[in-house]
Amino acid sequence: MTIEDDRRRLVTQLRAEGIVDARVLAAMASVPREAFVPADIRHHAYENVALPIGAGQTISQPTIVALMAEAACLRPTDRVLEIGTGSGYGAAVLASLAGRVVSVERLDALADGARERLSAEGFGSVRVVVGDGTLGWPAGAPYDAIVVTAGGPDIPDPLIDQLAPGGRLIIPVGPKPSRLDLVRLTRTADGSLARDSLGPVAFVPLVGAHGWAETPPDA
């Protein structure tokens, strides 16, 4: 079975999981997940599971990456902020769908690796910066979409403040990293915030000034 076969099989699984956005499915089919997975587990790249990438972090399950991208309702001209670069895979998917992507990673080593992978795979337009993701990235605000790839106890106020009119914020929130609700917050035309739930999820902790301390509650 070839890599192309593996990608087609993954897209079939994503459809079965309820992903219907044709642009999202095309992005998931075109972004080479194997390039963002450690070499020793690359043979697992197209399994629909989260995989370790070092430093206690993971590359998210493809279904979750697709779900978050679909929920963000991305347009080709959108400005997107991603919190939690990790391996760079999610940023590559977002860059396939939007106009500009800034991704914030708190760990220097992961940020450096993600920049190299993104550049090598043709996603050099993604700007990877190092910082506290719970503070967002004010220099690029406002954003049409913000996608947070780690779970926190609450929605950080700085992220809400950096959301453009009509913007969508996708974030896992809950009392423990293993007990989270994937939330979409939308800034409506009158400036108010509409909140809806996309279902239960589990993520690595969102660490920072508006997230967990280095040691969150037991998962």
VEXZATOR-446222 format. One record per residue: residue number from 0; x, y, z of N, C-alpha, C, O in turn. Coordinates in nm, 2 decimals. Each point is the difference from the previous one (the first is absolute). Layout:
! residues N
num  nx  ny  nz  cax  cay  caz  cx  cy  cz  ox  oy  oz
NUM  X  Y  Z  X  Y  Z  X  Y  Z  X  Y  Z
...
//
This chain:
! residues 219
num  nx  ny  nz  cax  cay  caz  cx  cy  cz  ox  oy  oz
0  0.09  -0.12  0.00  -0.09  0.12  0.00  0.09  0.12  0.00  0.09  0.01  0.08
1  -0.12  0.09  -0.17  0.08  0.12  -0.01  -0.05  0.11  0.10  -0.11  -0.01  0.06
2  0.19  0.12  -0.05  -0.04  0.11  0.08  -0.13  0.06  -0.05  -0.08  0.04  0.08
3  0.07  -0.03  -0.21  -0.13  0.05  -0.06  -0.12  -0.08  0.04  -0.10  0.05  0.03
4  0.12  -0.18  -0.02  -0.11  -0.09  0.04  -0.03  0.03  0.15  -0.12  0.00  0.04
5  0.22  0.01  0.04  -0.02  0.03  0.14  -0.08  0.13  0.02  -0.09  0.01  0.08
6  0.13  0.09  -0.16  -0.07  0.13  0.01  -0.15  -0.01  -0.04  -0.09  0.05  0.06
7  0.07  -0.12  -0.17  -0.14  -0.02  -0.04  -0.08  -0.08  0.10  -0.12  0.03  0.03
8  0.18  -0.13  0.03  -0.07  -0.07  0.11  -0.03  0.09  0.12  -0.11  -0.02  0.06
9  0.20  0.10  -0.03  -0.02  0.10  0.11  -0.12  0.09  -0.03  -0.08  0.02  0.09
10  0.08  0.03  -0.21  -0.11  0.09  -0.04  -0.14  -0.07  0.01  -0.10  0.06  0.04
11  0.10  -0.19  -0.08  -0.12  -0.08  0.01  -0.04  -0.01  0.15  -0.12  0.01  0.03
12  0.22  -0.03  0.06  -0.03  -0.01  0.14  -0.06  0.14  0.05  -0.09  0.00  0.08
13  0.15  0.11  -0.13  -0.05  0.13  0.05  -0.14  0.02  -0.05  -0.08  0.06  0.08
14  0.05  -0.10  -0.20  -0.14  0.02  -0.04  -0.09  -0.09  0.09  -0.11  0.05  0.04
15  0.15  -0.17  -0.01  -0.08  -0.08  0.09  -0.02  0.06  0.14  -0.10  -0.03  0.07
16  0.20  0.11  -0.03  -0.01  0.07  0.13  -0.08  0.13  0.00  -0.02  0.06  0.10
17  -0.03  -0.03  -0.22  -0.09  0.12  -0.01  0.06  0.12  -0.06  -0.06  0.11  0.00
18  0.19  -0.11  -0.05  0.06  0.11  -0.06  -0.06  0.01  -0.15  0.02  -0.09  -0.07
19  -0.08  0.21  0.04  -0.06  0.01  -0.13  0.05  0.11  -0.08  -0.02  0.01  -0.12
20  0.10  0.09  0.17  0.05  0.11  -0.07  0.10  -0.05  -0.10  0.10  -0.06  0.03
21  -0.13  0.09  -0.16  0.08  -0.05  -0.11  0.14  0.05  0.00  0.10  -0.06  -0.03
22  -0.08  0.19  0.07  0.13  0.07  0.01  0.08  -0.06  0.11  0.12  -0.02  -0.01
23  -0.18  -0.01  0.12  0.07  -0.07  0.11  0.05  -0.13  -0.03  0.11  -0.04  0.02
24  -0.20  -0.04  -0.09  0.04  -0.14  -0.04  0.11  0.01  -0.10  0.09  -0.09  0.00
25  -0.09  0.18  -0.09  0.11  0.02  -0.10  0.13  0.03  0.07  0.10  -0.05  -0.04
26  -0.11  0.14  0.14  0.12  0.04  0.08  0.06  -0.12  0.07  0.12  -0.03  0.00
27  -0.21  -0.05  0.06  0.05  -0.12  0.08  0.06  -0.10  -0.10  0.08  -0.08  0.04
28  -0.13  0.07  -0.16  0.05  -0.09  -0.10  0.14  0.05  -0.06  0.08  -0.09  -0.05
29  -0.06  0.22  0.05  0.12  0.05  -0.06  0.12  0.02  0.09  0.11  0.00  -0.04
30  -0.14  0.03  0.17  0.11  0.03  0.10  0.07  -0.13  0.04  -0.07  -0.09  0.05
31  0.20  0.07  -0.07  0.07  -0.12  0.03  0.02  -0.02  0.15  0.10  0.04  0.05
32  -0.19  -0.11  0.02  0.01  -0.02  0.14  0.13  -0.07  0.04  0.06  0.03  0.11
33  -0.01  -0.12  -0.20  0.12  -0.07  0.03  0.12  0.09  0.02  0.09  -0.04  0.07
34  -0.09  0.16  -0.13  0.11  0.09  0.01  0.00  0.07  0.14  0.10  0.06  0.03
35  -0.21  -0.07  0.04  -0.01  0.07  0.13  0.00  -0.09  0.12  -0.02  0.04  0.11
36  0.05  -0.17  -0.14  0.00  -0.10  0.10  0.15  -0.05  0.02  0.07  -0.01  -0.10
37  -0.03  -0.02  0.22  0.14  -0.05  0.02  0.03  -0.12  -0.08  -0.09  -0.08  -0.02
38  0.21  0.07  -0.03  0.04  -0.11  -0.10  -0.03  -0.14  0.06  -0.04  -0.08  -0.08
39  0.06  0.06  0.21  -0.02  -0.13  0.05  -0.14  -0.05  0.01  -0.03  -0.12  0.02
40  -0.07  0.21  -0.04  -0.14  -0.04  0.00  -0.07  0.05  -0.12  -0.12  0.00  -0.01
41  0.20  0.03  -0.10  -0.06  0.05  -0.12  -0.10  -0.11  -0.06  -0.09  0.04  -0.08
42  0.11  -0.16  0.10  -0.09  -0.10  -0.05  -0.14  0.00  0.06  -0.09  -0.06  -0.05
43  0.08  0.14  0.15  -0.14  0.02  0.06  -0.06  0.14  -0.04  -0.11  0.03  0.05
44  0.17  0.04  -0.15  -0.04  0.13  -0.03  -0.14  0.01  -0.04  -0.07  0.10  0.03
45  0.01  -0.20  -0.10  -0.13  0.01  -0.05  -0.10  -0.08  0.08  -0.12  -0.02  -0.05
46  0.16  -0.02  0.17  -0.10  -0.05  0.09  -0.07  0.11  0.06  0.05  0.11  0.03
47  -0.18  -0.12  0.00  -0.08  0.11  0.05  0.01  0.01  0.15  -0.10  -0.02  0.08
48  0.22  0.05  -0.04  0.03  0.01  0.15  0.10  0.11  0.02  0.07  0.04  -0.09
49  -0.06  0.01  0.21  0.10  0.10  0.04  0.13  -0.08  0.02  0.00  -0.12  0.04
50  0.11  0.19  -0.07  0.13  -0.07  0.01  0.10  0.10  0.08  -0.01  0.12  -0.02
51  0.10  -0.18  0.10  0.10  0.08  0.07  0.10  0.07  -0.09  0.04  -0.07  -0.10
52  0.00  0.19  0.13  0.10  0.07  -0.08  0.12  0.05  0.09  0.08  0.07  -0.05
53  -0.08  -0.12  0.18  0.10  0.05  0.09  -0.04  0.11  0.09  -0.10  0.07  -0.03
54  0.17  -0.04  0.13  -0.02  0.11  0.10  -0.14  -0.01  0.06  -0.06  0.10  0.04
55  0.01  -0.22  -0.03  -0.14  -0.02  0.06  -0.11  0.05  -0.09  -0.11  0.01  0.05
56  0.13  0.01  -0.18  -0.10  0.05  -0.09  -0.04  -0.10  -0.10  0.07  -0.11  -0.01
57  -0.18  0.13  -0.06  -0.04  -0.09  -0.10  -0.04  0.07  -0.13  -0.03  0.12  0.00
58  0.03  -0.20  -0.11  -0.07  0.05  -0.12  -0.14  -0.06  0.01  -0.02  -0.12  0.01
59  -0.08  0.21  -0.03  -0.14  -0.03  0.03  -0.05  -0.11  -0.10  0.05  -0.01  -0.11
60  -0.15  -0.06  0.16  -0.07  -0.10  -0.09  -0.06  0.08  -0.12  -0.05  0.10  0.01
61  0.07  -0.16  -0.13  -0.05  0.07  -0.12  -0.15  0.04  0.01  -0.03  0.11  -0.05
62  -0.05  -0.19  0.11  -0.14  0.04  0.01  -0.02  0.13  0.08  -0.08  0.08  -0.04
63  0.16  -0.06  0.14  -0.01  0.12  0.08  0.06  0.12  -0.08  -0.06  0.11  0.00
64  0.17  -0.13  -0.07  0.05  0.11  -0.09  -0.10  0.04  -0.10  -0.03  0.12  -0.02
65  -0.04  -0.22  -0.04  -0.10  0.03  -0.10  -0.12  0.07  0.06  -0.06  0.09  -0.06
66  0.02  -0.14  0.18  -0.12  0.05  0.06  0.02  0.15  0.04  -0.09  0.08  -0.02
67  0.21  -0.05  0.07  0.03  0.14  0.04  0.01  0.09  -0.12  -0.05  0.11  0.01
68  0.11  -0.16  -0.11  0.01  0.08  -0.13  -0.14  0.02  -0.06  -0.03  0.12  -0.04
69  -0.05  -0.22  0.04  -0.14  0.02  -0.05  -0.08  0.10  0.09  -0.07  0.08  -0.06
70  0.09  -0.09  0.19  -0.08  0.08  0.09  0.05  0.15  -0.02  -0.08  0.09  0.03
71  0.20  -0.07  -0.07  0.05  0.14  -0.01  -0.05  0.07  -0.13  0.01  0.12  -0.01
72  -0.08  -0.20  -0.08  -0.06  0.06  -0.12  0.09  0.09  -0.08  -0.03  0.11  -0.02
73  0.15  -0.16  -0.01  0.10  0.08  -0.06  -0.02  0.03  -0.14  -0.05  -0.08  -0.08
74  0.08  0.21  0.04  0.00  0.05  -0.13  0.14  0.03  -0.05  0.09  0.02  0.08
75  -0.07  -0.02  -0.21  0.14  0.02  -0.05  0.06  0.13  0.04  0.13  0.01  -0.01
76  -0.20  0.09  0.05  0.06  0.13  0.04  0.01  0.01  0.15  0.05  0.11  0.04
77  -0.09  -0.21  0.04  0.00  0.02  0.14  0.13  0.01  0.06  0.10  -0.06  -0.04
78  -0.09  0.13  0.15  0.12  0.01  0.09  -0.02  -0.09  0.11  -0.10  0.01  0.08
79  0.19  -0.11  -0.05  -0.02  -0.10  0.10  0.11  0.00  0.10  0.12  0.02  -0.04
80  -0.16  -0.03  0.16  0.10  -0.02  0.11  -0.02  -0.14  0.06  -0.11  -0.04  0.03
81  0.22  -0.04  -0.03  0.00  -0.13  0.06  0.08  0.01  0.13  0.11  0.05  0.00
82  -0.16  -0.11  0.10  0.07  -0.01  0.13  0.04  -0.14  0.02  -0.08  -0.09  0.02
83  0.21  0.07  -0.01  0.06  -0.14  0.01  0.04  -0.06  -0.13  -0.07  -0.08  -0.06
84  0.19  0.12  0.01  0.05  -0.04  -0.13  0.03  -0.15  0.00  -0.03  -0.07  -0.10
85  0.09  0.02  0.21  0.04  -0.14  0.00  0.09  -0.04  -0.11  0.10  0.07  -0.02
86  -0.13  -0.17  -0.06  0.08  -0.04  -0.11  -0.02  0.09  -0.13  0.09  0.00  -0.09
87  -0.19  0.08  0.09  -0.03  0.08  -0.12  -0.11  -0.05  -0.09  -0.04  0.07  -0.09
88  -0.01  -0.19  0.12  -0.10  -0.06  -0.09  -0.13  0.08  0.00  -0.05  0.02  -0.11
89  0.00  0.01  0.22  -0.13  0.08  0.00  0.02  0.13  -0.07  -0.09  0.04  -0.07
90  0.20  0.03  0.09  0.03  0.12  -0.07  0.00  -0.02  -0.15  -0.05  0.09  -0.07
91  0.10  -0.20  0.02  0.00  -0.03  -0.14  -0.14  -0.01  -0.05  -0.03  0.04  -0.11
92  -0.05  -0.11  0.18  -0.14  -0.02  -0.04  -0.07  0.13  -0.01  -0.07  0.03  -0.09
93  0.09  0.06  0.20  -0.06  0.13  0.00  0.05  0.09  -0.12  -0.08  0.07  -0.06
94  0.21  -0.08  0.04  0.05  0.08  -0.11  -0.05  -0.04  -0.14  0.00  0.08  -0.09
95  -0.05  -0.21  0.08  -0.06  -0.05  -0.12  -0.14  0.06  -0.03  -0.05  -0.01  -0.11
96  0.00  0.07  0.22  -0.14  0.04  0.00  -0.02  0.16  0.01  -0.10  0.05  -0.04
97  0.21  0.01  0.09  -0.02  0.14  0.04  0.11  0.09  -0.07  0.09  -0.06  -0.07
98  -0.10  0.19  0.09  0.10  0.09  -0.07  0.12  0.02  0.08  0.11  0.01  -0.06
99  -0.11  0.00  0.19  0.11  0.03  0.08  -0.01  -0.08  0.13  -0.10  0.01  0.07
100  0.21  -0.07  -0.03  0.00  -0.08  0.13  0.12  0.04  0.09  0.11  0.00  -0.05
101  -0.14  0.04  0.17  0.10  0.02  0.10  -0.02  -0.11  0.11  -0.12  -0.02  0.04
102  0.22  -0.05  -0.01  -0.01  -0.11  0.10  0.10  0.02  0.12  0.11  0.03  -0.02
103  -0.17  -0.03  0.14  0.08  0.03  0.12  0.03  -0.13  0.07  -0.09  -0.08  0.03
104  0.22  0.05  0.00  0.05  -0.11  0.07  0.08  0.04  0.12  0.09  0.09  -0.02
105  -0.11  -0.15  0.13  0.07  0.05  0.12  0.14  -0.07  0.02  0.08  0.05  0.07
106  -0.06  -0.16  -0.14  0.13  -0.07  0.01  0.09  0.02  -0.12  -0.04  -0.02  -0.12
107  0.16  0.08  0.14  0.09  0.04  -0.11  0.03  -0.12  -0.09  0.00  0.02  -0.12
108  0.03  -0.13  0.18  0.04  -0.12  -0.08  -0.11  -0.04  -0.10  0.03  -0.03  -0.12
109  -0.15  0.03  0.17  -0.11  -0.04  -0.09  -0.03  0.11  -0.11  -0.02  -0.04  -0.11
110  0.04  0.16  0.15  -0.02  0.11  -0.10  0.10  -0.01  -0.11  -0.03  0.02  -0.12
111  0.16  -0.05  0.16  0.11  -0.01  -0.10  -0.03  -0.11  -0.09  0.01  0.01  -0.13
112  -0.05  -0.13  0.18  -0.03  -0.11  -0.08  -0.12  0.02  -0.10  0.01  -0.04  -0.11
113  -0.11  0.11  0.17  -0.12  0.02  -0.09  0.04  0.10  -0.11  -0.05  -0.02  -0.11
114  0.13  0.12  0.13  0.04  0.09  -0.10  0.07  -0.08  -0.11  -0.03  0.03  -0.12
115  0.12  -0.12  0.15  0.07  -0.07  -0.10  -0.09  -0.09  -0.08  0.01  -0.01  -0.12
116  -0.10  -0.06  0.19  -0.09  -0.09  -0.07  -0.10  0.08  -0.10  -0.02  -0.04  -0.11
117  -0.03  0.15  0.17  -0.10  0.08  -0.08  0.07  0.06  -0.13  -0.05  -0.01  -0.10
118  0.17  0.05  0.12  0.08  0.06  -0.11  0.03  -0.11  -0.11  -0.02  0.02  -0.12
119  0.06  -0.14  0.17  0.04  -0.11  -0.09  -0.12  -0.05  -0.08  0.01  -0.05  -0.11
120  -0.13  0.06  0.17  -0.12  -0.05  -0.06  -0.08  0.11  -0.08  -0.11  -0.03  -0.05
121  0.17  0.15  0.04  -0.07  0.10  -0.08  -0.09  0.09  0.07  -0.08  0.07  -0.06
122  0.09  -0.07  0.20  -0.09  0.08  0.08  0.08  0.11  0.07  -0.03  0.04  0.11
123  0.13  0.01  -0.18  0.09  0.10  0.06  -0.07  0.14  0.03  0.05  0.08  0.08
124  -0.17  -0.06  -0.13  -0.08  0.12  0.03  -0.05  0.00  0.14  -0.04  0.11  0.06
125  0.03  -0.23  0.01  -0.05  0.00  0.14  0.11  0.06  0.08  0.12  -0.03  0.00
126  -0.16  0.13  0.09  0.09  0.06  0.09  -0.01  -0.07  0.14  -0.10  0.00  0.06
127  0.21  -0.07  -0.02  0.00  -0.07  0.13  0.08  0.09  0.09  0.12  0.04  -0.02
128  -0.18  0.00  0.13  0.06  0.08  0.11  0.00  -0.07  0.13  -0.09  -0.09  0.02
129  0.18  0.13  0.07  0.01  -0.06  0.13  -0.06  0.10  0.10  0.04  0.12  0.00
130  -0.13  -0.18  0.08  -0.06  0.09  0.11  -0.10  -0.08  0.08  -0.02  -0.12  -0.02
131  -0.05  0.20  0.10  -0.11  -0.06  0.08  -0.12  0.01  -0.08  -0.06  0.11  -0.02
132  0.01  -0.22  -0.03  -0.11  0.00  -0.09  -0.13  0.05  0.07  -0.09  0.04  -0.07
133  0.08  -0.05  0.20  -0.12  0.05  0.07  -0.01  0.15  -0.02  -0.11  0.06  0.03
134  0.22  0.01  -0.07  -0.01  0.14  -0.02  -0.02  0.04  -0.15  -0.01  0.11  -0.03
135  0.00  -0.22  -0.05  -0.03  0.03  -0.14  0.13  0.05  -0.07  0.11  -0.02  0.05
136  -0.13  0.10  -0.15  0.10  0.07  -0.07  -0.05  0.13  -0.05  -0.05  0.01  -0.12
137  0.05  0.09  0.21  -0.07  0.13  -0.03  0.05  0.07  -0.13  -0.07  0.07  -0.06
138  0.20  -0.09  0.03  0.05  0.07  -0.12  -0.07  -0.03  -0.13  0.00  0.08  -0.09
139  -0.06  -0.20  0.08  -0.07  -0.04  -0.12  -0.15  0.02  0.01  -0.07  -0.03  -0.10
140  0.02  0.07  0.21  -0.15  0.01  0.02  -0.06  0.11  -0.08  0.07  0.10  -0.03
141  -0.20  -0.10  0.00  -0.09  -0.11  0.04  0.00  -0.12  -0.09  0.05  0.01  -0.12
142  -0.10  -0.12  0.17  0.00  -0.13  -0.08  -0.14  -0.04  -0.04  -0.09  0.01  0.08
143  0.08  -0.06  -0.20  -0.13  -0.06  -0.04  -0.03  -0.13  0.07  -0.12  -0.04  0.01
144  0.22  -0.03  0.02  -0.01  -0.13  0.07  0.12  -0.02  0.10  0.11  0.03  -0.04
145  -0.14  -0.09  0.15  0.10  -0.04  0.10  -0.02  -0.14  0.03  -0.11  -0.04  0.04
146  0.21  -0.05  -0.06  -0.01  -0.14  0.03  0.10  -0.04  0.11  0.12  0.02  -0.02
147  -0.17  -0.07  0.13  0.08  -0.03  0.11  0.01  -0.15  0.01  -0.10  -0.07  0.02
148  0.23  0.02  -0.02  0.02  -0.15  0.00  0.05  -0.05  0.13  0.07  -0.10  0.00
149  -0.12  0.16  0.11  0.03  -0.05  0.13  -0.12  0.04  0.09  -0.07  0.10  -0.03
150  0.05  -0.18  0.14  -0.12  0.03  0.08  0.02  0.07  0.12  0.10  -0.03  0.08
151  -0.18  0.14  -0.05  0.02  0.08  0.12  -0.13  0.00  0.08  -0.10  -0.05  -0.04
152  0.11  0.11  0.16  -0.11  0.00  0.09  -0.11  0.10  -0.04  -0.12  -0.01  0.03
153  0.16  0.12  -0.10  -0.09  0.10  -0.05  0.05  0.05  -0.13  0.11  -0.03  -0.05
154  -0.20  0.11  -0.02  0.04  0.07  -0.12  0.09  0.12  0.03  -0.06  0.09  0.07
155  0.18  -0.08  -0.11  0.08  0.12  0.04  -0.05  0.13  -0.06  -0.03  0.01  -0.12
156  0.01  0.09  0.21  -0.05  0.13  -0.05  0.08  0.06  -0.11  -0.06  0.06  -0.09
157  0.20  -0.07  0.09  0.07  0.06  -0.11  -0.03  -0.06  -0.14  0.00  0.07  -0.10
158  -0.04  -0.19  0.10  -0.04  -0.06  -0.13  -0.13  0.05  -0.04  -0.02  0.03  -0.12
159  -0.08  -0.01  0.21  -0.13  0.06  -0.03  0.03  0.14  -0.06  -0.07  0.04  -0.09
160  0.16  0.04  0.16  0.02  0.13  -0.04  0.06  0.01  -0.14  -0.02  0.11  -0.07
161  0.09  -0.21  0.02  0.07  0.00  -0.13  -0.09  -0.05  -0.11  0.05  -0.02  -0.11
162  -0.18  -0.01  0.14  -0.09  -0.06  -0.10  -0.06  0.11  -0.08  -0.06  0.09  0.06
163  0.06  -0.10  -0.19  -0.06  0.10  -0.09  -0.15  -0.01  0.01  -0.05  -0.10  0.04
164  -0.02  0.21  -0.08  -0.15  -0.02  -0.02  -0.03  -0.11  -0.10  0.05  -0.01  -0.10
165  -0.14  -0.08  0.15  -0.03  -0.12  -0.08  0.10  -0.11  0.02  -0.02  -0.11  -0.06
166  0.12  0.13  0.14  0.11  -0.10  0.02  -0.05  -0.12  0.08  -0.09  0.01  0.08
167  0.16  -0.12  -0.10  -0.03  -0.13  0.07  0.12  -0.04  0.08  0.11  -0.01  -0.05
168  -0.13  -0.02  0.18  0.10  -0.05  0.09  -0.03  -0.15  0.04  -0.11  -0.02  0.05
169  0.20  -0.07  -0.09  -0.02  -0.14  0.03  0.09  -0.04  0.11  0.12  0.01  -0.02
170  -0.17  -0.06  0.13  0.09  -0.03  0.12  -0.06  -0.11  0.08  -0.12  0.00  0.03
171  0.20  -0.10  0.02  -0.04  -0.10  0.10  0.00  0.06  0.14  0.10  0.06  0.04
172  -0.21  -0.07  0.03  -0.01  0.06  0.14  -0.06  -0.10  0.09  -0.09  -0.08  -0.03
173  0.15  0.07  0.16  -0.06  -0.09  0.10  0.08  -0.01  0.12  0.11  0.07  0.01
174  -0.15  -0.14  0.09  0.06  -0.01  0.13  0.13  -0.07  0.00  0.08  0.02  0.09
175  -0.06  -0.11  -0.19  0.13  -0.08  0.00  0.03  -0.02  -0.15  -0.09  -0.01  -0.09
176  0.22  -0.01  0.06  0.03  -0.03  -0.14  -0.07  -0.12  -0.07  -0.02  0.00  -0.12
177  -0.02  -0.09  0.21  -0.07  -0.12  -0.05  -0.15  0.02  -0.01  -0.07  -0.09  -0.05
178  0.02  0.20  0.11  -0.14  0.02  0.00  -0.03  0.14  -0.05  -0.02  0.10  0.07
179  0.02  -0.09  -0.21  -0.01  0.13  -0.06  -0.12  0.00  -0.10  -0.05  -0.11  -0.05
180  -0.01  0.23  0.03  -0.10  0.02  -0.10  0.06  0.09  -0.11  0.05  0.10  0.03
181  -0.06  -0.14  -0.15  0.04  0.08  -0.11  -0.10  0.10  -0.03  -0.11  -0.02  -0.04
182  0.15  0.15  0.06  -0.09  0.11  -0.01  0.03  0.09  -0.12  0.12  0.02  -0.03
183  -0.22  0.03  -0.03  0.01  0.10  -0.11  -0.06  0.13  0.05  -0.12  0.00  0.04
184  0.20  0.11  -0.03  -0.05  0.13  0.04  0.00  0.09  -0.12  0.10  0.01  -0.07
185  -0.21  0.05  0.03  -0.02  0.08  -0.12  -0.03  0.14  0.04  -0.10  0.02  0.07
186  0.17  0.08  -0.12  -0.03  0.14  0.03  -0.10  0.04  -0.11  0.03  0.01  -0.12
187  -0.15  0.02  0.17  -0.11  0.03  -0.10  0.00  0.15  -0.04  0.09  0.08  0.04
188  -0.18  -0.05  -0.14  0.01  0.13  -0.06  -0.02  0.12  0.10  0.06  0.11  -0.02
189  -0.13  -0.14  0.13  -0.02  0.11  0.10  0.11  0.00  0.11  -0.01  0.07  0.10
190  0.11  -0.16  -0.12  0.11  0.00  0.09  -0.02  -0.10  0.12  0.10  -0.02  0.07
191  -0.21  -0.04  -0.06  -0.02  -0.10  0.11  0.06  -0.13  -0.04  0.05  -0.02  -0.12
192  -0.04  -0.07  0.21  0.07  -0.13  -0.02  -0.10  -0.11  0.01  -0.08  -0.02  0.10
193  0.07  -0.07  -0.21  -0.08  -0.11  0.00  0.08  -0.13  0.02  0.11  -0.01  -0.06
194  -0.15  -0.07  0.15  0.08  -0.12  0.04  -0.08  -0.13  -0.03  -0.11  -0.01  0.03
195  0.18  -0.08  -0.09  -0.06  -0.13  -0.02  0.10  -0.11  0.02  0.12  0.02  -0.01
196  -0.17  -0.14  0.05  0.09  -0.11  0.03  0.01  -0.10  -0.12  -0.10  -0.03  -0.07
197  0.22  -0.02  0.05  0.03  -0.09  -0.11  0.02  -0.14  0.05  0.03  -0.09  -0.08
198  -0.04  0.07  0.21  0.02  -0.14  0.06  0.12  -0.02  0.08  0.09  0.09  0.01
199  -0.09  -0.20  0.07  0.11  -0.03  0.09  0.13  -0.04  -0.07  0.00  -0.06  -0.11
200  0.11  0.11  0.16  0.14  -0.03  -0.05  0.10  -0.01  0.11  -0.03  0.04  0.11
201  0.15  -0.09  -0.14  0.11  0.00  0.09  0.12  0.06  -0.07  0.03  -0.03  -0.12
202  0.04  0.12  0.19  0.12  0.07  -0.06  0.11  0.01  0.10  -0.02  -0.02  0.12
203  0.14  0.05  -0.17  0.11  0.04  0.09  -0.04  0.13  0.07  -0.08  0.08  -0.05
204  0.14  -0.05  0.17  -0.04  0.13  0.07  0.04  0.12  -0.07  0.11  0.01  -0.06
205  -0.20  0.09  0.07  0.04  0.14  -0.05  0.07  0.07  0.12  -0.07  0.04  0.10
206  0.20  -0.03  -0.11  0.08  0.06  0.11  0.03  0.15  -0.03  0.03  0.03  -0.11
207  -0.05  0.05  0.21  0.03  0.14  -0.02  -0.07  0.09  0.11  -0.07  -0.05  0.08
208  0.08  0.18  -0.10  -0.06  0.10  0.10  -0.15  -0.02  0.01  -0.05  0.03  0.11
209  -0.01  -0.06  -0.22  -0.15  -0.02  0.00  -0.04  -0.14  -0.02  -0.11  -0.03  -0.05
210  0.20  -0.07  0.08  -0.03  -0.14  -0.01  0.04  -0.07  0.13  -0.01  0.05  0.11
211  0.06  -0.17  -0.13  0.05  -0.08  0.12  0.14  0.04  0.03  0.07  0.06  -0.08
212  -0.04  -0.08  0.21  0.14  0.00  0.04  0.07  -0.11  -0.07  -0.06  -0.08  -0.07
213  0.19  0.06  0.10  0.08  -0.11  -0.06  -0.06  -0.13  0.04  0.01  -0.10  -0.08
214  -0.07  0.09  0.19  -0.06  -0.13  0.05  -0.15  0.02  0.01  -0.05  0.05  0.11
215  -0.03  -0.09  -0.21  -0.14  0.01  0.01  -0.06  -0.11  0.09  0.07  -0.09  0.04
216  -0.20  0.10  -0.02  -0.07  -0.11  0.08  0.02  -0.13  -0.07  0.02  -0.01  -0.12
217  -0.02  -0.10  0.20  0.02  -0.13  -0.06  -0.10  -0.03  -0.11  -0.12  0.04  0.01
218  0.17  -0.09  -0.12  -0.09  -0.04  -0.11  -0.09  -0.11  0.04  -0.09  -0.04  -0.09
//
